[in-house]
Amino acid sequence: MIPEMGQFALALAWALALVQAVLGLAGAARGSAGAMAAARRAALAQCAALVLAYACLTASFLRIDFSVLLVAANSSTRTPWFYRLTGVWGNHEGSMLLWALSLSLWQAAVAAFSRSLTESFRARVLGVLGAVSVGFLAFLVLTSNPFERLVPMPAEGRDLNPMLQDPGMIIHPPLLYMGYVGMAVAFAFAIAALLSGRMDAAWARWSRPWTLVAWVFLTLGILVGSAWAYYELGWGGWWFWDPVENASLMPWLLGTALLHSLIVTEKRGAFRSWTVLLAIGAFSLSLLGTFLVRSGVITSVHAFASDPKRGVFILGLLALTVGVSLLLFAWRAPRLSGGGAFAPVSREGSLLVNNVLMASAAGAVLLGTIYPMVIDALHAGKISVGPPYFETVFVPLMVPAVVLMALAPFLRWKRDALARVLRRVWPELIGALLIAALGVWAMNHVTFGAFLGIALTAWVVLASLRLLVDRLRQGGAVGLAARLRGIPGSWWGMWLSHLGVGVFILGVTLVGALEQRLDVKMMPGEAAELAGYRFVLRGVSEVPGPNYTAQRGELEVWREGRMLTVLAPEKRAYFRSAMPMTESAIDWGVFRDVYVSLGDPTGDGGWVVLLFYKPFISWIWFGAIAIAVGGLAAALDRRYRRLARRMASVPLPEALPEPAAEAVR
Amino acid sequence: MKLKYLIPFVIFVALVALFAYAFRLDPREVPSPLIGKPAPAFALPRVDSPETLAGPADLRGQPWLLNVWATWCVACREEHAMLVRLAREAGVPIVGLDYKEIRGDAELDASRLSPQEEREAALLRARTWLTQRGDPYRFAVLDLDGRVAIDYGVYGVPETFLIDAGGIIRYKHIGPIDERAWREELQPRWAALGGGKP
């Protein structure tokens, strides 16, 4: 009964999404208050229906109901309950249901928390979101039914993919999906702006907090995914430039460009069509990411070609969404042009360069990601585009972006002189170069990459401190505490996120320059040394787990004659796949990780053990967390909440008035 | 409408056209150069007894099917029941070539496995599959590194070759064999080669 209830709720949600799309768009076009209110209620009801559908699938997993195909394929009687919970999305159908659920949660949030929007604008936003939802629910209902029954019911299930049986995988997909799908809200705001011809400072102020929150989710989702790859895959790497990772990085890059472009649209009324294009682009790349991950096209384009139903559906959805949006853009965006003029050296100019660099980086990653697939599809052979390509194109784009990132907040709007700014920050520039020189000398690791990385970090940190000091000097006679309080959340957000980028770069640079690795054969009782640490293998024993058996090694970690900890890396054989899985063991630290992973037995009682010394790797995560917290601080800025209280909006002088009738000719 | 605002749309249409063109080149339409040529010989370990090596030579004197499959291949799941029926009801001799059982599985990372581990894992997975779903094969062999599949010009799984009594490849079917593919493409050719007669 429960799966049938879920199936019904899913179909109901589909119908409600259709109602929401039609009433939202048509109601706004005709100015029908009743239709617009109904669209809003449909969004809330759709969300309730999808929560119910998701709860039904979760219940089937928790009850171990193998008569549901998805449950039988992704769990077993021995799977612990929390991995049955995550088994819901550890597969194609369930993860698409999670996608649809995220979208409906965003829609309900827009329906509930956007009283400051005009009725017609909110109806348009909900209409666009409803249309996207119709497409994805159709995909679920028609090609990927998560509630399909299995007859006869098997006695035992296949268990969840062992790689996904990890705590990181419990929170990674929901965070990432909230981020991916959140870009749909920015997209819907942009489309609504095109439809209504209204795109003013108030629009940017409505749009920006939503975009920020989605971007924070995306940042955290990528962070958790990266940390998972680091400790679960057992290779000690944290980013592999594989297509799945790139799929999440591309919308992040364009989302970053969008956030900055929105600032200019809000403060100066400029960049409007560019902002709309970025919003369309960021969501398109989210859809592309979904297509890449879900269609099987990554594994092999022929896996895709031999079972093309799903892939073609998502590809069609992608082409339709992006095609219609861009056509609408070509038609309506000319009406949005305008905004204040500015000189090349100005705050606007620097943000424009930021946008170009971020968009180019996203383009480069896109090219590297789809190129092998096109080559493969054309039967021109299998090629793989690896880290060397990405590092070669990505780093030169990011270096100027980071230099500018720290400089831009010093620039004035409209027009500035480079000489004026350089006169202010030259001590920081020189200081950064000196610190970098000193740093590579002290580490005894003189390479251009290490120098560049440290110099960038030092520049970002010094310039950020300088910015804070300058800011606190303003504000006249009030006390320091009052001045600190007077700084708005969006300023703190900018400051912290930029600082986070610096911290992140330092982590990347130092772990790249100073990490050490040793593959060593050890007999029980033997010791190995790496980077001043002494590892003693106590032994390896067999330990039973709920749905696997593990070979667990015990290694003592010693430093300067003192035992720090005992690490227990495992090699697990899950009953499902008969595949050995590596579970590394890590002694986390602020300044270094000690990372141990178990290789193969050598046959004579010994084991190959992989030892890593990873200095400053945590700073990669710290940096990413600071970036995300900064985004959250900016989203919570008082001026967005003030806006919510003050219904009226102040259009910029050059902004177009909203046309009275929607029949635009 | 100013033309420069159409640029993003034009670029997008060009990209979609490229993709559509690339994916329209269906591998099914590419004729195999191997048709009419002798089936490349191989000797690979059998799934049921890995010490025994088997190859096309064991099937001489009758038309048979070489089916390329793997347990990670979703389309093979659909095809399998059909193969079991063909073997049981029509008595079609089918040989299974288990293609990159471990290395081909996108869910797994095979790079850290020793050859011994890889082979054992592959045997266990293949045997479980055949026990649970029925075994349609005269014998199934492991092509762990996919070398034999390269000799046969395999693009992906599943693919099926029709080989005649003299060991010549007569036909290649790409994608899962379903009721229609068997009735319209394979069965007539198989019967014409003398298949199904005592």
Boltz contact constraints between the chains, C-beta under 6 A:
constraints:
  - contact:
      token1: [A, 161]
      token2: [B, 107]
      max_distance: 6.0
  - contact:
      token1: [A, 299]
      token2: [B, 106]
      max_distance: 6.0
  - contact:
      token1: [A, 300]
      token2: [B, 156]
      max_distance: 6.0
  - contact:
      token1: [A, 302]
      token2: [B, 27]
      max_distance: 6.0
  - contact:
      token1: [A, 302]
      token2: [B, 155]
      max_distance: 6.0
  - contact:
      token1: [A, 302]
      token2: [B, 156]
      max_distance: 6.0
  - contact:
      token1: [A, 306]
      token2: [B, 75]
      max_distance: 6.0
  - contact:
      token1: [A, 306]
      token2: [B, 175]
      max_distance: 6.0
  - contact:
      token1: [A, 307]
      token2: [B, 74]
      max_distance: 6.0
  - contact:
      token1: [A, 307]
      token2: [B, 75]
      max_distance: 6.0
  - contact:
      token1: [A, 319]
      token2: [B, 16]
      max_distance: 6.0
  - contact:
      token1: [A, 322]
      token2: [B, 12]
      max_distance: 6.0
  - contact:
      token1: [A, 326]
      token2: [B, 8]
      max_distance: 6.0
  - contact:
      token1: [A, 326]
      token2: [B, 9]
      max_distance: 6.0
  - contact:
      token1: [A, 326]
      token2: [B, 12]
      max_distance: 6.0
  - contact:
      token1: [A, 327]
      token2: [B, 9]
      max_distance: 6.0
  - contact:
      token1: [A, 330]
      token2: [B, 5]
      max_distance: 6.0
  - contact:
      token1: [A, 330]
      token2: [B, 6]
      max_distance: 6.0
  - contact:
      token1: [A, 330]
      token2: [B, 9]
      max_distance: 6.0
  - contact:
      token1: [A, 331]
      token2: [B, 1]
      max_distance: 6.0
  - contact:
      token1: [A, 333]
      token2: [B, 5]
      max_distance: 6.0
  - contact:
      token1: [A, 334]
      token2: [B, 2]
      max_distance: 6.0
  - contact:
      token1: [A, 334]
      token2: [B, 5]
      max_distance: 6.0
  - contact:
      token1: [A, 374]
      token2: [B, 22]
      max_distance: 6.0
  - contact:
      token1: [A, 377]
      token2: [B, 22]
      max_distance: 6.0
  - contact:
      token1: [A, 377]
      token2: [B, 23]
      max_distance: 6.0
  - contact:
      token1: [A, 378]
      token2: [B, 22]
      max_distance: 6.0
  - contact:
      token1: [A, 578]
      token2: [B, 121]
      max_distance: 6.0
  - contact:
      token1: [A, 578]
      token2: [B, 124]
      max_distance: 6.0
  - contact:
      token1: [A, 578]
      token2: [B, 125]
      max_distance: 6.0
  - contact:
      token1: [A, 579]
      token2: [B, 108]
      max_distance: 6.0
  - contact:
      token1: [A, 579]
      token2: [B, 121]
      max_distance: 6.0
  - contact:
      token1: [A, 600]
      token2: [B, 114]
      max_distance: 6.0
